[in-house]
């Protein structure tokens, strides 16, 4: 009986120590990487629609060059490391071509511009797309931006798998 009580107390102490360790680890990790957000802006929408190139920004597009799904312009000290985002030279003609070819999921959904913000609300870049679901994560120590989006191109082409709601990027 005493042995059982001793084991229970020891288990409680170990559990408490593990919970503290996990909390410290998650807090330390959370300080470096934070959930950002997209803040819509009519000014940014107009800037992209008038093919304005923002100086000292690195430009990316997601999708095919003939039919991009999104265009992002990041401040010079930030970058995206993903095989799904392609860097391009932001000369006005190339930007015009990509903006005009931008994918629109439905006829009633139009592209919009927005600021990409880090967890503290600082602007790290610009966004232009008709995709509605956007997740932004910013690692401020390594200056990396991760952008996840809705994937209508997968959902529409693979209607047989629609009820499972999984996407190729999940694997």
C-alpha positions in Angstrom: 0.0 0.0 0.0 2.8 2.4 0.9 4.6 1.5 -2.3 1.5 2.4 -4.3 1.2 5.8 -2.6 4.9 6.4 -3.1 4.6 5.6 -6.9 1.5 7.9 -7.2 3.4 10.8 -5.6 6.4 10.2 -7.7 4.2 10.0 -10.9 2.6 13.3 -9.9 6.0 15.0 -9.4 7.2 13.7 -12.8 4.0 14.8 -14.5 4.3 18.3 -13.0 8.0 18.5 -14.0 7.1 17.4 -17.6 4.3 20.0 -17.8 6.7 22.7 -16.7 9.3 21.6 -19.2 6.8 21.5 -22.0 5.5 25.0 -21.1 9.0 26.4 -21.0 9.8 24.8 -24.4 6.6 26.1 -26.0 7.1 29.6 -24.6 10.7 29.8 -25.9 9.6 28.5 -29.3 6.6 30.8 -29.4 8.8 33.9 -28.8 10.7 33.2 -32.1 7.8 32.1 -34.3 4.5 33.8 -34.2 1.2 33.7 -35.9 0.9 36.6 -38.2 -2.1 37.9 -40.0 -3.4 39.5 -43.2 -4.8 43.0 -42.9 -6.8 44.0 -46.0 -6.0 47.4 -47.5 -7.7 49.2 -50.4 -4.5 51.1 -51.0 -2.6 47.9 -51.6 -5.3 46.5 -53.8 -5.1 49.7 -55.9 -1.3 49.6 -56.0 -1.3 46.0 -57.4 -4.1 46.9 -59.9 -2.1 49.8 -61.1 1.0 47.5 -61.4 3.0 49.6 -58.9 6.3 48.0 -58.0 7.4 48.5 -54.4 11.1 49.2 -54.3 13.4 47.0 -52.1 10.8 44.2 -51.9 11.3 40.6 -53.0 8.4 39.4 -55.1 7.0 35.8 -55.1 4.1 34.2 -56.8 2.3 30.9 -56.0 1.2 28.6 -58.8 2.0 28.6 -62.5 3.6 31.6 -64.2 0.6 31.6 -66.6 -2.0 31.4 -63.8 -0.7 32.4 -60.4 -2.9 32.1 -57.3 -1.2 34.8 -55.2 1.4 37.4 -55.4 3.5 38.5 -52.4 6.0 41.3 -52.0 8.2 40.9 -48.9 10.5 43.4 -47.2 14.1 42.9 -48.0 15.1 41.2 -44.8 12.3 38.6 -45.0 12.1 35.6 -47.3 9.9 32.5 -48.1 11.5 29.1 -48.2 9.0 26.9 -50.0 8.9 25.1 -53.2 5.4 26.4 -53.8 6.5 30.0 -54.0 8.6 31.3 -56.9 10.7 34.4 -56.9 10.3 36.8 -59.9 11.8 40.1 -61.0 9.3 42.8 -60.2 9.6 44.9 -63.4 6.3 46.6 -64.2 5.6 44.4 -67.3 6.1 41.2 -65.4 4.0 42.4 -62.5 1.2 43.4 -65.0 1.3 40.0 -66.7 1.0 38.2 -63.3 -1.7 40.5 -61.9 -3.8 40.1 -65.1 -3.4 36.3 -65.1 -4.2 35.9 -61.4 -6.5 33.0 -60.7 -10.1 33.8 -59.6 -11.9 31.0 -57.9 -15.4 32.3 -58.7 -16.9 35.1 -60.7 -18.1 37.0 -57.6 -14.7 36.8 -55.7 -12.2 39.5 -56.7 -8.5 39.8 -55.8 -7.7 42.0 -52.9 -4.6 43.5 -51.4 -3.4 43.3 -47.9 -0.5 43.9 -45.5 1.2 40.8 -44.2 1.8 41.4 -40.4 3.9 39.5 -37.9 2.7 38.5 -34.4 3.4 42.0 -33.1 1.6 43.7 -35.9 4.7 44.9 -37.8 4.5 44.9 -41.6 6.6 42.3 -43.3 5.1 42.3 -46.7 2.2 42.8 -49.1 -0.4 40.3 -50.4 -2.5 40.2 -53.5 -4.9 37.3 -54.3 -8.5 36.2 -54.6 -7.8 33.3 -52.2 -9.8 33.8 -49.0 -8.1 31.4 -46.5 -4.6 32.6 -45.7 -2.4 31.7 -42.7 0.8 33.6 -42.0 3.6 32.6 -39.7 6.6 34.7 -39.2 9.9 33.6 -37.6 11.4 36.9 -36.5 14.8 35.5 -35.6 15.5 33.8 -39.0 13.3 36.3 -40.9 11.3 33.5 -42.6 7.7 33.9 -43.6 5.4 30.9 -44.1 2.2 31.4 -45.9 -0.5 28.7 -46.2 -3.5 29.2 -48.4 -6.7 27.5 -49.4 -6.1 25.2 -52.3 -9.0 25.4 -54.7 -7.0 23.9 -57.6 -6.7 20.6 -55.7 -10.3 20.7 -54.3 -11.8 21.3 -57.7 -9.7 18.8 -59.6 -10.2 16.0 -57.1 -13.9 16.1 -56.3 -13.9 12.4 -55.4 -11.7 13.2 -52.3 -13.6 16.4 -51.3 -15.2 14.8 -48.3 -11.8 13.9 -46.8 -10.6 17.5 -47.0 -6.9 16.7 -47.4 -4.5 18.5 -49.7 -1.2 17.6 -51.3 0.8 20.1 -49.2 -0.3 18.3 -46.0 1.9 15.4 -46.8 
